[in-house]
Amino acid sequence: MKQNNHNRQNRRFNNASRANRPAQTIYRNTCLDSSGPAGKLRGTPLQLNEKYVALAKDASTANDMILAEQYRQYADHYMRLQNIAIENENILRAQKEAQQAASAAAQTENEVIESPEGTEIPADVSTETNSVTEETETAQEENTNLDQDESNLATE
């Protein structure tokens, strides 16, 4: 007798743990089981939507409007699940892109480039100083070109 009572307790705890479990995240390729008016169907949300739309068309051609409406409601439900799956994939993609951007930024911050003097400086500072030195070099070239033009005018 006590063993039978023990089994009942286990069943009760198992049911409680199922109730506390979070809902499954749905993606486009998540396979679902549907126990609808057409019996058991299995497939992705998009496949189930297409099946129920086809069943609704068949029922409406057979002049069974109540069954057709029931199939349309099931099709609408699986279309909503398909939209949720697309949103979940977009969120996941955005999270991955943000993570990759953060890791790339962390790598560039940690890179060290040797300067001409032999001292090590971070990569982001090096690119700033390189752009400043390029600007000063172009300004110096422009000044020498102007000096040459003035000297040519003076000799003529």
CYANA upper distance limits for C-alpha pairs under 8 A (distance plus 0.5 A):
  1 MET  CA      5 ASN  CA      7.05
  2 LYS  CA      6 HIS  CA      6.67
  3 GLN  CA      7 ASN  CA      6.87
  4 ASN  CA      8 ARG  CA      7.06
  5 ASN  CA      9 GLN  CA      7.03
  6 HIS  CA     10 ASN  CA      6.95
  7 ASN  CA     11 ARG  CA      6.80
  8 ARG  CA     12 ARG  CA      6.76
  9 GLN  CA     13 PHE  CA      6.79
 10 ASN  CA     14 ASN  CA      6.58
 11 ARG  CA     15 ASN  CA      6.69
 12 ARG  CA     16 ALA  CA      6.82
 13 PHE  CA     17 SER  CA      6.74
 14 ASN  CA     18 ARG  CA      6.85
 15 ASN  CA     19 ALA  CA      6.86
 16 ALA  CA     20 ASN  CA      6.99
 17 SER  CA     21 ARG  CA      6.86
 25 THR  CA     85 ALA  CA      8.48
 25 THR  CA     88 ASN  CA      8.25
 26 ILE  CA     30 THR  CA      6.40
 26 ILE  CA     81 LEU  CA      8.03
 26 ILE  CA     84 ILE  CA      7.67
 26 ILE  CA     85 ALA  CA      5.67
 26 ILE  CA     88 ASN  CA      7.74
 27 TYR  CA     82 GLN  CA      8.32
 27 TYR  CA     84 ILE  CA      8.32
 27 TYR  CA     85 ALA  CA      4.77
 27 TYR  CA     86 ILE  CA      7.32
 27 TYR  CA     88 ASN  CA      7.08
 27 TYR  CA     89 GLU  CA      7.00
 28 ARG  CA     44 THR  CA      7.20
 28 ARG  CA     45 PRO  CA      7.57
 28 ARG  CA     46 LEU  CA      8.19
 28 ARG  CA     82 GLN  CA      7.05
 28 ARG  CA     85 ALA  CA      5.84
 28 ARG  CA     86 ILE  CA      7.14
 28 ARG  CA     89 GLU  CA      8.49
 29 ASN  CA     44 THR  CA      6.28
 30 THR  CA     43 GLY  CA      8.40
 30 THR  CA     44 THR  CA      6.11
 30 THR  CA     45 PRO  CA      8.03
 31 CYS  CA     42 ARG  CA      7.37
 31 CYS  CA     43 GLY  CA      5.48
 31 CYS  CA     44 THR  CA      5.16
 31 CYS  CA     45 PRO  CA      7.96
 32 LEU  CA     42 ARG  CA      6.15
 32 LEU  CA     43 GLY  CA      5.91
 32 LEU  CA     44 THR  CA      6.35
 32 LEU  CA     45 PRO  CA      7.49
 33 ASP  CA     40 LYS  CA      7.41
 33 ASP  CA     41 LEU  CA      6.33
 33 ASP  CA     42 ARG  CA      5.03
 33 ASP  CA     43 GLY  CA      7.23
 34 SER  CA     39 GLY  CA      8.31
 34 SER  CA     40 LYS  CA      6.01
 34 SER  CA     41 LEU  CA      5.46
 34 SER  CA     42 ARG  CA      6.55
 34 SER  CA     48 LEU  CA      8.42
 35 SER  CA     39 GLY  CA      6.10
 35 SER  CA     40 LYS  CA      5.07
 35 SER  CA     41 LEU  CA      6.99
 36 GLY  CA     40 LYS  CA      6.98
 36 GLY  CA     41 LEU  CA      8.15
 36 GLY  CA     74 TYR  CA      8.17
 37 PRO  CA     70 GLN  CA      8.48
 37 PRO  CA     71 TYR  CA      8.20
 41 LEU  CA     48 LEU  CA      7.85
 42 ARG  CA     48 LEU  CA      7.63
 43 GLY  CA     47 GLN  CA      6.14
 43 GLY  CA     48 LEU  CA      6.32
 44 THR  CA     48 LEU  CA      6.65
 45 PRO  CA     49 ASN  CA      6.56
 45 PRO  CA     78 TYR  CA      5.61
 45 PRO  CA     79 MET  CA      7.22
 45 PRO  CA     81 LEU  CA      6.64
 45 PRO  CA     82 GLN  CA      5.82
 46 LEU  CA     50 GLU  CA      6.77
 46 LEU  CA     78 TYR  CA      7.33
 46 LEU  CA     79 MET  CA      7.18
 46 LEU  CA     82 GLN  CA      6.53
 47 GLN  CA     51 LYS  CA      6.70
 48 LEU  CA     52 TYR  CA      6.67
 48 LEU  CA     75 ALA  CA      7.59
 48 LEU  CA     78 TYR  CA      6.97
 49 ASN  CA     53 VAL  CA      6.65
 49 ASN  CA     74 TYR  CA      7.88
 49 ASN  CA     75 ALA  CA      4.93
 49 ASN  CA     76 ASP  CA      7.63
 49 ASN  CA     77 HIS  CA      8.38
 49 ASN  CA     78 TYR  CA      5.70
 49 ASN  CA     79 MET  CA      6.42
 50 GLU  CA     54 ALA  CA      6.68
 50 GLU  CA     75 ALA  CA      7.67
 51 LYS  CA     55 LEU  CA      6.69
 51 LYS  CA     75 ALA  CA      8.32
 52 TYR  CA     56 ALA  CA      6.51
 52 TYR  CA     71 TYR  CA      5.86
 52 TYR  CA     72 ARG  CA      7.11
 52 TYR  CA     74 TYR  CA      6.98
 52 TYR  CA     75 ALA  CA      5.59
 53 VAL  CA     57 LYS  CA      6.78
 53 VAL  CA     71 TYR  CA      7.25
 53 VAL  CA     72 ARG  CA      6.68
 53 VAL  CA     75 ALA  CA      6.35
 54 ALA  CA     58 ASP  CA      6.78
 55 LEU  CA     59 ALA  CA      6.60
 55 LEU  CA     68 ALA  CA      7.78
 55 LEU  CA     71 TYR  CA      6.98
 56 ALA  CA     60 SER  CA      6.60
 56 ALA  CA     67 LEU  CA      7.76
 56 ALA  CA     68 ALA  CA      4.78
 56 ALA  CA     69 GLU  CA      7.43
 56 ALA  CA     70 GLN  CA      8.28
 56 ALA  CA     71 TYR  CA      5.56
 56 ALA  CA     72 ARG  CA      6.41
 57 LYS  CA     61 THR  CA      6.71
 57 LYS  CA     68 ALA  CA      7.38
 58 ASP  CA     62 ALA  CA      6.81
 58 ASP  CA     68 ALA  CA      8.24
 59 ALA  CA     63 ASN  CA      6.88
 59 ALA  CA     64 ASP  CA      5.81
 59 ALA  CA     65 MET  CA      7.33
 59 ALA  CA     67 LEU  CA      6.79
 59 ALA  CA     68 ALA  CA      5.48
 60 SER  CA     64 ASP  CA      6.00
 60 SER  CA     65 MET  CA      6.05
 60 SER  CA     67 LEU  CA      8.44
 60 SER  CA     68 ALA  CA      5.94
 64 ASP  CA     68 ALA  CA      6.72
 65 MET  CA     69 GLU  CA      6.56
 66 ILE  CA     70 GLN  CA      6.80
 67 LEU  CA     71 TYR  CA      6.73
 68 ALA  CA     72 ARG  CA      6.73
 69 GLU  CA     73 GLN  CA      6.74
 70 GLN  CA     74 TYR  CA      6.96
 71 TYR  CA     75 ALA  CA      6.64
 72 ARG  CA     76 ASP  CA      6.55
 73 GLN  CA     77 HIS  CA      6.72
 74 TYR  CA     78 TYR  CA      6.90
 75 ALA  CA     79 MET  CA      6.65
 76 ASP  CA     80 ARG  CA      6.75
 77 HIS  CA     81 LEU  CA      6.94
 78 TYR  CA     82 GLN  CA      6.62
 79 MET  CA     83 ASN  CA      6.81
 80 ARG  CA     84 ILE  CA      6.78
 81 LEU  CA     85 ALA  CA      6.64
 82 GLN  CA     86 ILE  CA      6.83
 83 ASN  CA     87 GLU  CA      6.79
 84 ILE  CA     88 ASN  CA      6.62
 85 ALA  CA     89 GLU  CA      6.76
 86 ILE  CA     90 ASN  CA      6.74
 87 GLU  CA     91 ILE  CA      6.67
 88 ASN  CA     92 LEU  CA      6.64
 89 GLU  CA     93 ARG  CA      6.53
 90 ASN  CA     94 ALA  CA      6.63
 91 ILE  CA     95 GLN  CA      6.69
 92 LEU  CA     96 LYS  CA      6.75
 93 ARG  CA     97 GLU  CA      6.70
 94 ALA  CA     98 ALA  CA      6.61
 95 GLN  CA     99 GLN  CA      6.60
 96 LYS  CA    100 GLN  CA      6.60
 97 GLU  CA    101 ALA  CA      6.58
 98 ALA  CA    102 ALA  CA      6.58
 99 GLN  CA    103 SER  CA      6.67
100 GLN  CA    104 ALA  CA      6.57
101 ALA  CA    105 ALA  CA      6.58
102 ALA  CA    106 ALA  CA      6.63
103 SER  CA    107 GLN  CA      6.69
104 ALA  CA    108 THR  CA      6.85
105 ALA  CA    109 GLU  CA      6.75
106 ALA  CA    110 ASN  CA      6.79
107 GLN  CA    111 GLU  CA      6.72
108 THR  CA    123 ALA  CA      7.08
108 THR  CA    124 ASP  CA      7.82
109 GLU  CA    122 PRO  CA      7.31
109 GLU  CA    123 ALA  CA      7.20
109 GLU  CA    124 ASP  CA      7.30
110 ASN  CA    122 PRO  CA      7.55
110 ASN  CA    123 ALA  CA      8.27
111 GLU  CA    122 PRO  CA      6.61
111 GLU  CA    123 ALA  CA      6.16
112 VAL  CA    120 GLU  CA      6.68
112 VAL  CA    121 ILE  CA      6.18
112 VAL  CA    122 PRO  CA      5.11
112 VAL  CA    123 ALA  CA      5.97
113 ILE  CA    120 GLU  CA      6.22
113 ILE  CA    121 ILE  CA      6.13
113 ILE  CA    122 PRO  CA      6.60
113 ILE  CA    123 ALA  CA      6.20
113 ILE  CA    126 SER  CA      7.63
114 GLU  CA    118 GLY  CA      6.29
114 GLU  CA    119 THR  CA      6.24
114 GLU  CA    120 GLU  CA      5.01
114 GLU  CA    121 ILE  CA      6.77
115 SER  CA    119 THR  CA      6.04
115 SER  CA    120 GLU  CA      6.55
115 SER  CA    121 ILE  CA      7.26
115 SER  CA    126 SER  CA      8.20
121 ILE  CA    125 VAL  CA      7.29
121 ILE  CA    126 SER  CA      7.00
122 PRO  CA    126 SER  CA      6.82
123 ALA  CA    127 THR  CA      6.84
124 ASP  CA    128 GLU  CA      7.05
125 VAL  CA    129 THR  CA      6.78
126 SER  CA    130 ASN  CA      6.54
127 THR  CA    131 SER  CA      6.77
128 GLU  CA    132 VAL  CA      6.92
129 THR  CA    133 THR  CA      6.64
130 ASN  CA    134 GLU  CA      6.64
131 SER  CA    135 GLU  CA      6.79
132 VAL  CA    136 THR  CA      6.84
133 THR  CA    137 GLU  CA      6.61
134 GLU  CA    138 THR  CA      6.76
135 GLU  CA    139 ALA  CA      6.74
136 THR  CA    140 GLN  CA      6.63
137 GLU  CA    141 GLU  CA      6.74
138 THR  CA    142 GLU  CA      6.75
139 ALA  CA    143 ASN  CA      6.79
140 GLN  CA    144 THR  CA      6.80
141 GLU  CA    145 ASN  CA      6.70
142 GLU  CA    146 LEU  CA      6.73
143 ASN  CA    147 ASP  CA      6.69
144 THR  CA    148 GLN  CA      6.68
145 ASN  CA    149 ASP  CA      6.74
146 LEU  CA    150 GLU  CA      6.72
147 ASP  CA    151 SER  CA      6.68
148 GLN  CA    152 ASN  CA      6.61
149 ASP  CA    153 LEU  CA      6.78
150 GLU  CA    154 ALA  CA      6.71
151 SER  CA    155 THR  CA      6.80
152 ASN  CA    156 GLU  CA      6.96
